[in-house]
Amino acid sequence: MSSETQARPYAQAIFEHSDEWTEDLRQVVSVIKQPSVAKLIDSPKLAYKEKAEAFIGLFKGEVQKKTTNFLRVLGEAKRLSLLPDILNEYQKLLAKKNKLNNVLITSAFGLSKAQEEQLEGLLRERYGKNLSTKVEVNKNLIGGLTVKSGDEVIDLSTKGKLLKLKKQIS
């Protein structure tokens, strides 16, 4: 079972429980991604309950009580490592509720502000006005860009075109 599949029920539960989890979840995820904390979570020297309590102790007075309780539940289920996926799934649920279209633009090179604005204008025509874009750079694309919204991927990259040409030839 993928970590996204395991994370989905937790994200759904907190989504249905109440609002305003985003900031706490972001804070917790940023901490769990730090190498020293990841090492603590993966350490075989401590019992998982001790790991969970040590991790929760990092946020004393920093996060809401409901977040601490949620972390305790995850700790008891040995699922703290799912936090990044839980945040991702939670944000998808929020976007769906707010009818927000999240679009990931991956470009071979950095885009100028004018290019980003032009691209966003074209994407708004396709996906609607309530659009949230994120731009990433991936040199492996060689040139061009890809656009991903939900399950739809538009591949306008040089690498994608070369792979398509290779399939046609062989």
Secondary structure by P-SEA (a helix, b strand, c coil): ccccccaaaaaaaaaaacccaaaaaaaaaaaaacaaaaaaaacccccaaaaaaaaaaaccccccaaaaaaaaaaaaaccccaaaaaaaaaaaaaaaaacbbbbbbbbcccccaaaaaaaaaaaaaacccbbbbbbbbbccccccbbbbcccbbbbccaaaaaaaaaaaac
